[in-house]
Amino acid sequence: MCDWEEFLFTCNHSALRLKSFCHFARNDPLHQCYGVKVLRNSWQQGVLCDKCAADRQAAMVKASAASQRAVR
């Protein structure tokens, strides 16, 4: 049973990260684990995930460019 951590973002997305391999996965050449995933920690991040932050930034740039064109 490998240990996992979960990161919870304000956009309601989440990400999982492997914290540690179980005994069987550590000794397997391909690190394959056929056991249950154990969620050890859940961390509230208080920010948007990378994808949502990039989407928001792109939307702001697009809106800014559109407003500059409207002024000219």
Secondary structure, DSSP 8 states (H G I E B T S, - for coil): --EEEEEE-TTS-EEEEEEE--HHHHHSTT----S--EEEEEEE-SS--HHHHHHHHHHHHHHHHHHHHHH-
